[in-house]
Amino acid sequence: MTSPATTTPALLPGGAALSFQNGQLMLEQVALSALAREHGTPLFVYSRAAILSALAAYQRGFAGRRAQICYAMKANASLAILRLLAEAGCGFDIVSVGELERALAAGATPSKIVFSGIGKTRQEMRRALEVGIGCFNVESLPELDVLSEVAQSCGQRAPVSIRVNPNVDARTHPYISTGLKGNKFGIAHEQALAAYRHAASLPGLRVAGIDCHIGSQITEVAPYLEAMDRVLDLVTAIEAAGIAIGHIDFGGGLGIDYRGETPPAADALWAELLARMDARGFGERQIMIEPGRSLVGNAGVCLTEVLYLKPGEQKNFCIVDAAMNDLPRPALYEAYHRIVPVVQATPDAATSTWDVVGPVCESGDWLGRERALAVRPGDHLAVLSAGAYCMSMASNYNARPRAAEVLVDGAQARLIRRREQLQDLWRDELG
Ligand code: LLP
């Protein structure tokens, strides 16, 4: 017999398909303890329903509009996830030829692909032109020149948007804020019109749209509205110069609940942005967006086993088998991820405060600090909100094979990536 799902808002993020049932942490209808036993740890587990429901919020927001959602696949590029999103109508925002080939391998429609990034190589441009991607988001004047040259040599005109930097403060972590003057992305607002004039004059280019992305893990509507106004000002100026802007690509960046943040829902955010576009007479314009984290971040968890407990004078360490190579966000950004037991402790179990750390030989190798947990060696823990920028940023540091991945659908669970084998670690070496 199963009791009704109980979720504690402070413990589990909303919309994540996670619940405790009879003391067991479930993702959809699958007990995570069973998956940890079957596949070993560290193990990433994703919910198909949570991904589709995050996508549905955007789709609701754009109902009746001309809009294309291009999933920023850097957030999580596992083929099964890409395939799921491609089948649900998504295009992809890519930043390398590796991502391009991955997206194609997952069945992406080339015309729904946009290519972002400040350092595209000629070879990457050539391949993207060959398969017929939808648009290049260009980030500098020299890149415009090179792309024009490459496209001409392929007998084509490359569709381009210029990524403009609206100089808006996204009020997020400095490493993931991209729309301010002092960072390497985009072309300054003041130089955008001149850049468009230049693009329009180049024989290998066709101006398709305008692009902007102000940062990541944004939890407020205001920076978006500010950026939208600035982009629409530019569209007006560029079109007054006789250059038509087919679409407006508004990037990604919508945040998720890691530790109680309350970002707007995607449909609510877009209701406000579309109202602004309507009010300014741009309601009919084709829209593109590039969400990453908000589609997959809270659809995934990372399961890990407690190896050792090491109480100390100043700190207590809970040493687990997942590490900064599997889940680099805490080490890189001091990011917070909730950590919960996969099987709830009995009420009489002693709770202590632990720093949850991995086996990698670096003091920065921690997953969570000062967490109240009742744990014993052999227990499994779940690191939450691990669907975005975890597996996709994983490395082999300390010669640690990368984790396995499972996709859950209702009561079914399917292995979508085998655990990396030890021999894989030196497969490409010539030593
Ligand atoms: N478009 C462009 C041009 C981007 O650079 C990014 C993310 C996105 C879209 C998707 O942004 P999202 O919707 O996921 O916020 N590793 C960091 C995040 C880096 C984001 C890089 N660019 C983290 O773990 O927080």
Boltz pocket constraint, residues with backbone or C-beta under 6 A from the ligand:
constraints:
  - pocket:
      binder: B
      contacts: [[A, 72], [A, 75], [A, 93], [A, 116], [A, 117], [A, 175], [A, 176], [A, 213], [A, 215], [A, 216], [A, 217], [A, 251], [A, 252], [A, 253], [A, 254], [A, 290], [A, 291], [A, 292], [A, 293], [A, 294], [A, 329], [A, 333], [A, 388], [A, 389]]
      max_distance: 6.0
